């Protein structure tokens, strides 16, 4: 279950900013901007997405994983595995 309730607006604000970066990339390609300038913006958008992903992962660890561990049920191991898999995907990207 997602637990964005406390930071939902901050997450949405970050995603809207990233969306704007992507639209800017589209405009740059449409305007035939210099390749290196486009690549610089791709790098910025990538870092913004990575920052968002890390913030979301931290929230997951602090809420979902901690709550499952506190309950002491079998779901705790599953939550840790989910987080571990998410970290692995982030590291590969």
Short mmCIF file of the C-alpha atoms (twelve columns), coordinates in Angstrom:
data_MODEL
# 
_entry.id   MODEL 
# 
loop_
_atom_site.group_PDB 
_atom_site.id 
_atom_site.type_symbol 
_atom_site.label_atom_id 
_atom_site.label_alt_id 
_atom_site.label_comp_id 
_atom_site.label_asym_id 
_atom_site.label_seq_id 
_atom_site.Cartn_x 
_atom_site.Cartn_y 
_atom_site.Cartn_z 
_atom_site.pdbx_PDB_model_num 
ATOM 1  C CA . UNK A 1  0.000  0.000   0.000   1 
ATOM 2  C CA . UNK A 2  1.347  3.424   -0.932  1 
ATOM 3  C CA . UNK A 3  1.968  5.827   1.905   1 
ATOM 4  C CA . UNK A 4  2.381  9.127   0.109   1 
ATOM 5  C CA . UNK A 5  -0.163 10.926  2.277   1 
ATOM 6  C CA . UNK A 6  2.260  13.175  4.148   1 
ATOM 7  C CA . UNK A 7  4.447  14.085  1.171   1 
ATOM 8  C CA . UNK A 8  2.015  13.635  -1.713  1 
ATOM 9  C CA . UNK A 9  2.070  17.295  -2.756  1 
ATOM 10 C CA . UNK A 10 5.870  17.430  -2.626  1 
ATOM 11 C CA . UNK A 11 6.079  14.324  -4.806  1 
ATOM 12 C CA . UNK A 12 3.586  15.736  -7.279  1 
ATOM 13 C CA . UNK A 13 5.488  19.033  -7.402  1 
ATOM 14 C CA . UNK A 14 8.725  17.190  -8.165  1 
ATOM 15 C CA . UNK A 15 7.034  15.119  -10.873 1 
ATOM 16 C CA . UNK A 16 5.518  18.219  -12.479 1 
ATOM 17 C CA . UNK A 17 8.975  19.798  -12.558 1 
ATOM 18 C CA . UNK A 18 10.378 16.664  -14.199 1 
ATOM 19 C CA . UNK A 19 7.497  16.667  -16.665 1 
ATOM 20 C CA . UNK A 20 8.448  20.225  -17.572 1 
ATOM 21 C CA . UNK A 21 12.028 19.124  -18.138 1 
ATOM 22 C CA . UNK A 22 10.845 16.378  -20.485 1 
ATOM 23 C CA . UNK A 23 8.655  18.829  -22.407 1 
ATOM 24 C CA . UNK A 24 11.693 21.086  -22.661 1 
ATOM 25 C CA . UNK A 25 13.652 18.190  -24.150 1 
ATOM 26 C CA . UNK A 26 10.922 17.658  -26.728 1 
ATOM 27 C CA . UNK A 27 11.087 21.342  -27.678 1 
ATOM 28 C CA . UNK A 28 14.869 21.166  -27.954 1 
ATOM 29 C CA . UNK A 29 14.628 18.241  -30.371 1 
ATOM 30 C CA . UNK A 30 11.860 19.953  -32.359 1 
ATOM 31 C CA . UNK A 31 14.037 23.082  -32.615 1 
ATOM 32 C CA . UNK A 32 17.052 21.006  -33.634 1 
ATOM 33 C CA . UNK A 33 19.129 22.283  -30.715 1 
ATOM 34 C CA . UNK A 34 22.767 21.342  -30.355 1 
ATOM 35 C CA . UNK A 35 23.169 17.670  -29.365 1 
ATOM 36 C CA . UNK A 36 25.381 18.365  -26.367 1 
ATOM 37 C CA . UNK A 37 22.828 20.835  -24.991 1 
ATOM 38 C CA . UNK A 38 20.107 18.200  -25.328 1 
ATOM 39 C CA . UNK A 39 22.318 15.611  -23.629 1 
ATOM 40 C CA . UNK A 40 22.983 18.025  -20.773 1 
ATOM 41 C CA . UNK A 41 19.253 18.378  -20.238 1 
ATOM 42 C CA . UNK A 42 18.780 14.601  -20.458 1 
ATOM 43 C CA . UNK A 43 21.340 14.270  -17.688 1 
ATOM 44 C CA . UNK A 44 19.477 16.823  -15.557 1 
ATOM 45 C CA . UNK A 45 16.142 15.056  -16.081 1 
ATOM 46 C CA . UNK A 46 17.733 11.699  -15.277 1 
ATOM 47 C CA . UNK A 47 19.184 13.054  -12.028 1 
ATOM 48 C CA . UNK A 48 15.800 14.544  -11.130 1 
ATOM 49 C CA . UNK A 49 14.099 11.172  -11.661 1 
ATOM 50 C CA . UNK A 50 16.787 9.426   -9.642  1 
ATOM 51 C CA . UNK A 51 16.308 11.922  -6.815  1 
ATOM 52 C CA . UNK A 52 12.577 11.307  -6.881  1 
ATOM 53 C CA . UNK A 53 13.113 7.556   -6.837  1 
ATOM 54 C CA . UNK A 54 15.476 7.785   -3.873  1 
ATOM 55 C CA . UNK A 55 13.041 9.946   -1.924  1 
ATOM 56 C CA . UNK A 56 10.253 7.477   -2.642  1 
ATOM 57 C CA . UNK A 57 12.454 4.551   -1.653  1 
ATOM 58 C CA . UNK A 58 13.355 6.286   1.604   1 
ATOM 59 C CA . UNK A 59 9.671  6.837   2.350   1 
ATOM 60 C CA . UNK A 60 8.953  3.179   1.617   1 
ATOM 61 C CA . UNK A 61 11.716 2.074   3.973   1 
ATOM 62 C CA . UNK A 62 10.564 4.454   6.714   1 
ATOM 63 C CA . UNK A 63 6.915  3.504   6.481   1 
ATOM 64 C CA . UNK A 64 6.040  0.232   4.795   1 
ATOM 65 C CA . UNK A 65 9.155  -1.704  5.810   1 
ATOM 66 C CA . UNK A 66 9.340  -0.305  9.339   1 
ATOM 67 C CA . UNK A 67 5.616  -0.896  9.921   1 
ATOM 68 C CA . UNK A 68 5.846  -4.486  8.677   1 
ATOM 69 C CA . UNK A 69 8.898  -5.137  10.865  1 
ATOM 70 C CA . UNK A 70 7.170  -3.656  13.904  1 
ATOM 71 C CA . UNK A 71 4.223  -5.974  13.368  1 
ATOM 72 C CA . UNK A 72 6.669  -8.864  13.271  1 
ATOM 73 C CA . UNK A 73 4.775  -10.759 10.632  1 
ATOM 74 C CA . UNK A 74 5.974  -12.598 7.555   1 
ATOM 75 C CA . UNK A 75 5.240  -9.521  5.467   1 
ATOM 76 C CA . UNK A 76 8.365  -7.862  6.873   1 
ATOM 77 C CA . UNK A 77 10.690 -10.139 4.911   1 
ATOM 78 C CA . UNK A 78 8.645  -9.533  1.768   1 
ATOM 79 C CA . UNK A 79 8.845  -5.757  2.249   1 
ATOM 80 C CA . UNK A 80 12.609 -5.922  2.711   1 
ATOM 81 C CA . UNK A 81 12.894 -8.056  -0.439  1 
ATOM 82 C CA . UNK A 82 10.770 -5.547  -2.381  1 
ATOM 83 C CA . UNK A 83 12.999 -2.697  -1.225  1 
ATOM 84 C CA . UNK A 84 16.132 -4.669  -2.058  1 
ATOM 85 C CA . UNK A 85 14.820 -5.414  -5.549  1 
ATOM 86 C CA . UNK A 86 13.939 -1.738  -6.056  1 
ATOM 87 C CA . UNK A 87 17.441 -0.717  -5.014  1 
ATOM 88 C CA . UNK A 88 18.908 -3.228  -7.463  1 
ATOM 89 C CA . UNK A 89 16.783 -1.793  -10.292 1 
ATOM 90 C CA . UNK A 90 17.872 1.753   -9.408  1 
ATOM 91 C CA . UNK A 91 21.529 0.778   -9.324  1 
ATOM 92 C CA . UNK A 92 21.281 -0.882  -12.752 1 
ATOM 93 C CA . UNK A 93 19.622 2.131   -14.346 1 
# 
